[in-house]
Amino acid sequence: MAKTHFGFRDVDEDEKAGLVRGVFSSVARRYDVMNDLMSGGVHRLWKDRLVRRINPRPGETVLDLAGGTGDIAFRLVQAADCKVVVCDINEAMIGVGRDRGLDRGLVEGLEWTVGDAETLPFADNSMNACCIAFGLRNVTRPPAALAEILRVLRPGGRFLCLEFSKVIVPGLDRLYDAYSFSVLPKIGKVVARDEASYRYLAESIRQFPDQEGLAAIMRRVGFANVGYESWSGGIVALHRGRKPA
C-alpha cells in the first residue's frame, strides 16, 4: 500500500481522506473563528485579494473547491452576478457554509456539493474558473486533484490556489515556527476544544511543496501560464494557471 503523510505521520494513502475528514468535522463550527484568531484577521485580506485576482464575471460558473464554510463563495457572488459551485469533501463544512449563506440571505447563485477533489462530480469543460483556498495540502494526491481541476475547466479557464507556503523573509521563519507549534495548538485547545487538529494543520503546512515546487507540479499536470506571488513574507502564496485554449 502506497504511503502519504498526515502531518508528520506516514499513513496509507487510503487512510488520509478519512483522517482529514475527521479533523474538519471536529473544527467545522469554530473554523472561521479560529481563522480570525490564528491570522489576526489577515486571512480576510488574503481572501479579498484572491477574489480580485479571480475577477469573476457576470454569467460565469466558478468552482470553489474545498470551500465548505463559504468564505470565498460569498465574496464571489457579491463581486459579480456569477454562479458559484462550492465543493467540499466534508459534509459538516458544507452544512456550516449553507447555514451561513441562509443567515446572510445569500441563496441565489450558490450551489453546495459534497465531493472529492480527486474525482470531481462535474462534466468536462464545465467551469470558467476554479479556486481552492487552504485546501490543496489536505488532499491525498494533489497532482490528481490538479488534473481533475484541469479537466473540468473550459479551454482558457483560469485556476487560482491560495495556500500556506514557505516563509522567505529571514528571521520570520523562526517566529512563524514558534507560533505554529507552540501557540496555535493551544488556541485550538481553548477555542475549538481540539488541540490535535490544529497541530496537524501546522504540520501539514510544513509537508506541502514550496512556491516553486507547487508551480512545477502544476506545469507537469498541464497548466499553462503558471506563476505565483508570495504574500505576507511567504506565509501564503497565490499560484495561478490556465487550461490551454
HELIX and SHEET records of a PDB file:
HELIX    1   1 GLU A   13  VAL A   27  1                                  15    
HELIX    2   2 ALA A   28  ARG A   30  5                                   3    
HELIX    3   3 TYR A   31  SER A   39  1                                   9    
HELIX    4   4 VAL A   42  ILE A   54  1                                  13    
HELIX    5   5 ASP A   71  ALA A   79  1                                   9    
HELIX    6   6 GLU A   91  ARG A  104  1                                  14    
HELIX    7   7 LEU A  136  ASN A  138  5                                   3    
HELIX    8   8 PRO A  142  VAL A  152  1                                  11    
HELIX    9   9 LEU A  172  ALA A  178  1                                   7    
HELIX   10  10 TYR A  179  VAL A  183  3                                   5    
HELIX   11  11 LEU A  184  ILE A  187  1                                   4    
HELIX   12  12 GLY A  188  ALA A  192  3                                   5    
HELIX   13  13 GLU A  195  GLN A  207  1                                  13    
HELIX   14  14 GLN A  211  VAL A  221  1                                  11    
HELIX   15  15 SER A  232  GLY A  234  5                                   3    
SHEET    1   A 2 LYS A   3  PHE A   6  0                                        
SHEET    2   A 2 ARG A   9  ASP A  12 -1                                        
SHEET    1   B 7 LEU A 110  VAL A 114  0                                        
SHEET    2   B 7 LYS A  83  ASP A  88  1                                        
SHEET    3   B 7 THR A  61  LEU A  65  1                                        
SHEET    4   B 7 MET A 127  ALA A 133  1                                        
SHEET    5   B 7 LEU A 153  PHE A 164  1                                        
SHEET    6   B 7 VAL A 236  ARG A 242 -1                                        
SHEET    7   B 7 ALA A 224  TRP A 231 -1                                        
END                                                                             
